[in-house]
Amino acid sequence: MRPVAWLSLVLAVTLAVAACGKVEEAPVDAGDQPDDAQVDSPDGMVITTCTPNQFVDCDGGNARICNASGDGATIQSCGAPGCNPGAMRCNACVPSSSTCDGAVVESCGADGLALPDETCQLSCTATPSAHCAYISPRYLPNVCDGVAAMPGLTITTSGTIDTALDASCTGGVVTQVGGPPICVMRYGVITVQTGRTLTLIGGRAAALVADGDVTITGTIDGSATGLVHGPGGGTLTSGGLSTEFTGGGGAGHATAGAAGGSTTATGGAANGGATSDPLAGAVLVGGVRAARPSIGIGVSGGGGGGAVMLVSCRGTVAVTGTLDVGGGGGNGGRNLNAPPAAVIFRGGGGGGTGGYAVLQGLDVRVTGEVYANGGGGGGGGSATVIGGVGGDGTRSSTVAAAGGQPPGGSGSGVGGAGGRLGASPGGGGASGNSQGGGGGSTGAFQSYTPTGVTPTLTPSSSSPGFQTNMTITTR
């Protein structure tokens, strides 16, 4: 029989615990109590009272739960997720982990509770940790490895982004050997709203890269204007210079540029620029410019259309609006009198080519309008009057950029038309003293999607059409 003093002590402790509603443990001698009056805790303490069916503590990876009578504990296995003493429960999942369940990423927070599922557009990739697959784009293979610091770019009013400004390149500037630097404009999502135009200029190529969707319901204009290149255009030059007796050759890109006129034959100068396939190289390049005089005396050819890339790392590039990377028109011929000798360049300059636009995403959908038409050649000049400037690449699949007119509108020295869908660039007109420049070639459009994904390439109007879709890897 236990001493009365000992029983009084136990009663006092029990009443104190009941009053504060907490679990209390006290050291005892196991030989002094019946077996059903105590449950050892991990540190050798004994539960004397607890709230029935409530968490007591963690026993390694298991939870101890107060029994129904409030005087002991039962063991609840927490399994792989483990026990969480701070939260006083078993974890619902392994803290700070993620797994793939088909095309769904199931993630667990640091608190051991499940986070909302993420349904992947393409697939779930298990390594190095479970995540939705994202693309490794051509020309910028690592750009999608991280997430954008800027949440979104939405063009709500028409405006211009200059790729030559470092502040424009929110994802940095990527140097290319043998090509223009790339200004990476990195955002969470990118949207150009209906009726709005985003004009891209500058010497760097333009890459608009989003974590999510790139949605173009308005217009992206990366075209050349006259002698001014589109973004990243004009790094390559082709076609011959104009002379006193010949028009300048149009630049070549997706196709050959047209030759300028001679004194006897349309396109008789035989100086059109050769084909320069933008898909064949390892770098992103824009359109090709027509020849220009190296010392500034003479007639300049038109500028090259821009190098513009739209990338959705984990979503879709959708163009229901307009994308334009057309080439620029050549200058008209002229007679430059520079004493003590007269310097005569009566032939018009050649037209520049359309640029190169690349669309890459987990999916690509184009139902709007896309243009990369060549610029027209400049018209031949006379002894006193400068010839007309060639037209810039059009936004049309049926109407080419017009060649510049010679003085008085005579057709004999007119510049050649720019290239367009289904029509090669035109040769410069022939004249005894006023030869037109040749038209510039079209550029190119290219799409990239992962293996097994067929893009929707059904533009309402395009010139030229898209090249055959190519595949990219995912990570």
Number of C-alpha atoms within 10 A of each C-alpha: 4 8 7 8 8 10 10 11 10 13 10 11 16 15 12 13 17 14 9 9 12 13 19 18 19 12 11 14 8 13 7 9 11 8 9 8 13 19 18 16 17 11 7 12 15 22 22 22 25 26 20 16 15 17 22 26 22 23 17 14 16 20 26 24 23 23 19 14 12 17 19 24 27 15 15 17 16 19 15 13 19 22 26 21 16 9 11 16 22 24 24 19 23 20 18 14 16 20 17 21 15 12 17 20 23 21 23 21 16 14 15 22 17 19 15 11 14 15 17 18 16 19 18 24 22 16 10 7 13 18 23 21 21 26 25 22 24 21 16 16 13 12 23 22 13 9 15 20 11 14 13 16 17 13 19 15 13 15 11 13 17 18 25 20 12 13 13 17 22 17 21 15 20 16 13 14 8 13 19 24 21 30 30 24 24 27 24 19 22 26 18 23 19 16 13 18 23 21 18 25 24 20 23 31 30 34 27 22 30 31 26 23 24 29 21 27 20 23 25 23 23 33 38 35 21 25 23 22 34 35 36 32 37 30 18 20 24 29 33 27 27 36 22 22 23 38 49 48 42 52 46 35 32 25 21 25 37 38 35 47 39 31 22 16 18 27 30 21 28 20 27 33 32 20 16 22 16 23 16 7 11 13 19 27 32 37 44 42 40 41 28 26 12 8 6 8 12 25 28 28 43 41 40 45 42 38 34 33 23 25 32 30 30 22 24 24 28 23 26 20 24 24 26 30 39 41 50 43 46 44 37 40 42 27 21 17 12 9 7 6 8 10 16 20 30 33 47 50 47 55 56 55 53 48 41 36 31 20 28 30 32 27 24 26 20 22 17 21 21 31 33 37 39 48 48 48 53 47 44 46 33 23 16 11 16 24 32 28 30 38 30 35 38 28 23 19 20 13 17 28 31 26 37 34 29 33 22 11 13 13 17 23 38 40 49 42 37 43 40 32 18 11 17 20 34 30 38 44 36 30 25 14 20 34 45 49 57 52 51 54 44 38 37 31 26 18 26 25 24 21 12 8 15 16 21 13 18 14 19 13 17 25 31 23 21 18 12 10 17 15 16 17 15 21 16
